[in-house]
Amino acid sequence: MSRRAASSRFVNIADLRLGAKRRLPRVAFDYIDGGADGEVTLRENSRAFDDIAFRPRSAVATRTCDLTTTVLGTKISLPFMLAPVGSSRVFFPRGEEVAARAAGEAGTGYILSTLSGCAVADVTSATTGPVWYQLYLVGGHDVALKAIDRARQAGCSALVVTIDTPVAGLRERDHRNGMKNLASGKPLAMLPHLLQFFARPRWLAAYLADGGLMNFPNIVLPSGPMPYADVTAALEASMVSWADLTWIRDAWRGPIVVKGVHTADDARRAMDAGADAVVVSNHGGRQLDGVAATIQVLPEVVAAVDGRVDVLLDGGIRRGGDVVKALCLGARAVLIGRAYAYGLGAAGGDGVTRAIDILRTDIVRTLQLLGTGATADLDESFVRRSGPTG
């Protein structure tokens, strides 16, 4: 049986999650799966979609469905892109390149995290689709300027500036799994936590064949690429302020996406700072626990921008119906993170492709049952909101 055929056993994203849990060591799986503090926002991001009910048009023939949309002037074949997920190379060899390739084959885009294990030029070379570069200011102003230049030279078409990480959230699973000690490279510190690696021998063999403990090739310090280590301190020393968007915009000279918008006020500030798009995002519930689910915040942000910039959304997307609900409430497209990361962890590129196929098929079926043949025709008349979104 081919790997592609084997991946068809995954019926939904939850199946891919279980596949990743079986294949990955606990520290890697929990890095994908976990959130901050009590993980209230992590859970609520998905649950809040249940507060939105569909209002279908019956007796409408929809034999074909058009899923295309345009984001920042670029046409993509699906109403979702692959969100930045740091350290993807830990989940599967050359993980960022593998995921970007799958995105391109599906006709959509990929967003590369600053905290990735593959160089930006290698990622853009691996895919036929658009690549955006997500920027953290790790290493300071001069290091970030050089990263921006490399992203431009590599052909990235947009810069995604994350604004919701003045400090890293408390991810309790990472602490319990010894992530800081494992990343230290110090044998005595690592020793108590190594059993989880040996419990996954196939993963371990592939990980070691790919070079083992990686560095961050897109963060080039005077001493060379930044070593893979606990990045909490580095993030705390590199927060993005609104004032930083001025020099970032001047350095990039292209489309800028501001990611991490929770309120109408911040959406307006992002536009005032020159953003071409905003992402309604709470970092997948990995930062401030207890904030509202992104689907609850979306209508407020859509109203605030009033069509002047593209509005994207991430957080909690597990089914194609979730994508459709976000589009109904005004999102131009959504970003999927955990949904494809589970696929990458479960089965590499075939798993990412399977995650994309699952969501694509879900969206088509949902459109057909709603009685419309194109995502472009969706609007708020197709849903009924209750609870906090009402």
N, C-alpha and C positions, 0 to 999 in steps of 0.2 A: 504494500500500500504506500502510495506517495505521501510525502509530508503534507501536501496541499489537501489530498483526500482525507488524511487523518485529522486535519484541522476542522473538517466539516462536522465532526462529532460535537463541536461546540455549538449549541443551539442559540444561546444568548450570551450577553456580556457576563452574566453571573457565572456561566460555565467557564468562560475564559479566566475569570477571577479564581475559580477553584483550580484550574489548570496551572495558573501561575503559583498558587499556594503550594501545589504538589511539587513543582519543579525547582522553585527558588528556595534558598536558605531563608530562615525567618527574618533576618535583618533586612534582606533585600525586598521580600514580599511586604513587610510592614512599612518600609519606606514608601512603597506605592500606595498601600492600602490605608495607612494611618492618617490621623489629623491632630490638631492641637488640643491640649488639655483634655476635657471630657468628651471630645469629638461630637459635641452637640451640633455645631454647624455642618460638620461632615455629613452627619445623618440627615439633617434638615435640607441640605441642598438637593438630595434625591427625593425625600418624602414630600417636599412642598409641591412637586409636580402633581401629586394626588389631589391638591386643592383646585386643580383646573380640569374642568370637564369639557369634552368635545360637544359640538352642536352640528351633527352631520346633515348634509343634504341628500336625501334618499332618491332612489330611482334615477341616478345620474350615471351614464356610461363613461368610464375613464379607463380606456384600454391601455393608454400610455401616459406616463407622467414625466414632466420636465422638472428636474431637480436643480438646474443650473441657477447660479446667482453671480453677482458681481460684487467684489470686495476691493476697495481702493482702486477701482477701475479695472481690475483683473477678473476675467470670467473664470469661474471654477465649476466643475461638473457636479459638485455636491454642496449642500448648504452647511457643510462643516469642514473645518480644518483640524490638523493635529496640533495640539497645544504644546508649549514647551514643558518638557519633563526632564529635570536634571538627572545626571548620572545614569542615563539609559544604557550606557555600555556595561553597567553592572548586571543588568537584566538579561542581556544577550550580547554576544560578540559584535562589535561595531554597531551597537544598538541604534544610535542616532542615524547612521547611514541606512540601516535596514528599514527603519520606520519612514524615513524621508523617501526612500525608493518606493515603498508601498503606497505612500500618499500620491506620488507622481503617477504611478500606474493607475490609480483610481481617478486621476484628473483633479486632484485637490492639492492644497498647500501644506507645508510643514513649518513649524516655528522652532528654531533651535535655541536651547537654553545656553546662556553664558556658562553655566555649570555643567557642561557636557563633556563627554570623554572623547569626542571626535572633533577634529578641526573643522572650522566652518567651510573651508574650501573643499574638503573631502565630502562634506554633506551636500553642498550644492552640486558637486560633480556626480553624486550618486542618484540624483532624481531629475525627472523631466518637468516637475512641477515647481511652482514658486516657493521660495524659502524666505522666511522672515527671520530676523535675528533679535532675540530677546536680550535686553541689556540690563545687567547689574553693574554698578560702579565699583566692583571688587578690584582692589589694587590702586584705586584712586583715579584722579582726573586724567593723567597722562597715559596710564594703562588703558583706560576706557577709550580715549581718543584713538589709540592704535587699534583697538578691537573694532571700533566703528569703521576705521579705514579698511581693515581686513575684510569685514562683512561686505563693504561696498565693492571691493576688488573681487570678492568671490561671487558677486552677482545677487546678493540678497536684495529683495525689492522693497522691504519695509523694515523699520526699526521699531521694536516693541519695548517700551520703557515701563518696567514694573515699579509701581509707586507704593505698594502696600507692605513693604518689608523694611521698616526702620530698625526693627530687631526681628530675629527669627522666633516664630511661635514655639511654645513648649510642646514638643512631640514626644510624648511619654514613652511610646513604644520604642523609639530610637534609643532613648536612654536605657531602658530595660534590656535591649538587645546588645548593648555595648558598642553602638556605632562609633562613638568618639574614640574608644580604645582600639577598635578594629582599624579605624582610619589612621591611627597614630603610627602604625608600622613598627611599634615597639613590641617585641615578642612576649615579654612578661605581661604587658597590659592586654595583649590580644588573647593570650592563652585561655582564660576562662570562657571565652566566647567562640572559640574555634570549632567546637563540636557541631554547631549548626551548619558549618561548611561541609564537614565530612559526612554529614547526614544526607547531603545532596551531591554525590560523587560525579554525576554526569554534568551538572552545572559547574562544579569545581574544575573539572578537566577543561571545559570550554573556557572558563574564566581565566585559568592559568595560561592556556594556549593563546588567549587574546592579550596577554601581557600582565595579567594580575592587577594589582592595585594601580589604578590609572592616575594620571594627572589631569589638569584642566588646560588643554592646549590653547583655548581661546582667551586665557588670562595669562599674558606673558609679562612676567615681572623682570626686573633687571637681571635676576639670577636664572631666568628661564621660566618655562611653564609652571604655574602654581601647583604644588603637590596636592594630592587628594588628602584632605584633612578635614577636621571639623570646621565648617565654614561659618559658624554662628558669629564668631568675632569679626570675621572679614565682612560679613553682611552688615553688622552693626556699625562698622566704620565707613560704610559706603552707601548710606541711605540717599535716596533721591528726593530733592525738594523741588518745589515749583520753579524756583530760580534756576535750577540745573537744566531745565528743559530749554532754556535759551541757548546755552552753549552746545547742548546736545543737538538741537535743531540746526544750528549753524554748522556744526561739524558734519552732520549726516546729509543735509541738503536733499532730502527725499521724504516720502510719506512716513509719518510717525504715528504709532498707535500707543495710547496710554492705557495700561492694564492695571486693574485694581480699583476701579471706580465703584463706589457704594451709594453715592448720593447725587441728587440733582446738582447741588452746589459744586461738587468736585467735577461733574461732567462739564459744567459751564467753565470752570477754571481750566480744565484740560483744553477746551476749545479756545479759550483766550490765550493759552500758551502755544497754540498752533497745532494741536492734535488733529489728524485727519480721520481718526477713528478712536473709539474708546471700547474697552472690554469691561463689562460688568462682571466683576470677579471678586471672590473672597479668598483666593489662593487655594481653592478646593478644600476650605475648612482647615487649612494648615497654619493659619496665622492667628487672628483674634477669634477665639471661640465665643459663640453667643451672638454673632452678627447674623443678620437676616440671610435667608437663602437668596441666591442670585436671581432666581425666577420671580421672587417677591419684589426685588429692587428694580427689575427691568422696566416696568411701565413708568416709573418715576424718571429714570434716566432717558428713556425714549422721548417722553414729553419735554424734558429739559433741552435736549439737543434739537428737537423740532426739525429733523431731517437735514440738518446742516452737516453732520458727519455720520459715518457708518457706526452703528452700535452692534457689538458682538457680545456674546455671553459665554461663560464657562461655569462649570460646577454642577455635579449631580447627574449629568447626561448618561443614562444607561440604556435607553431604548430610543428607537426612532420617533416614537410618539412624543418623547421629551423634546426632541429637536423641533418637531412640528409645533408644539405648544409655544416654544420660544419664538419661532418665526411668526406665529399668530399675534404675539404680544409685541412685535416690532423689531426683533433682532434681524439684522441683515444675514447673519450666519452664526453658528456656534463653534466653540472650540472644544474638542474632546481630549481629555488627558488620561485619566485612569482607564477609560474604556479601551484605548489602544495599548496602554502600558501593560494592562493585564494580558492582552494578546501577545505582546512582545515577550513578556515573561513566560508565557505558557508555551509558545511555539515559534518564537522569532518572527521573521518576516511573514511567514504564512499565518501566524496568529494575528499580526497587525492587519493583514489583508482580510482575514476572517472577521475581525471586529468591524472593519469598514463595510464589508459585505452585509453583515447582520444589520447594521444601522441603515444602510441604503435600502435593503429589502423592507425593513420596518417602515421607513418613510414612505416608500411607494405604496405599500399596503394601507397605511394610514390615510394617505391622500385619496386612494380609491374608495375607501370606506367613508371618508368625509364628503365625497362627491365633487372633487376638484382635481384637475389634471396637471397643476403646476404649483410649485412652492411660491412662485411670484404672486399667485392669486390669494394667498392666505392673508387673513386679517383677523381682527378681534371678534368678528361676527361668528367665527368658527369655534369659539370657546366661551365658557361661562366660568367666571372666577368666584371663588368663595374663600373664607378665611382671610388671612393677612393680605392676600393679593386683591381682595374685593374692594 
